[in-house]
């Protein structure tokens, strides 16, 4: 997640999206809901790939709860 933020700070949005896509695929504590709520991703919200990530990884509360146990 830190690398994605560094990429954003450097203006490397494609690399940031690649990193976020990878992180979301791992089924860890970082979920699409984190992507929606965390202010550090604000710079990405107006970009088309942001919407693609939201569609690719729809938020599932049951999965989010089970990953915390």
HELIX and SHEET records of a PDB file:
HELIX    1   1 UNK A    2  UNK A    9  1                                   8    
HELIX    2   2 UNK A   13  UNK A   25  1                                  13    
HELIX    3   3 UNK A   32  UNK A   37  1                                   6    
HELIX    4   4 UNK A   39  UNK A   44  5                                   6    
HELIX    5   5 UNK A   48  UNK A   56  1                                   9    
HELIX    6   6 UNK A   61  UNK A   68  1                                   8    
END                                                                             
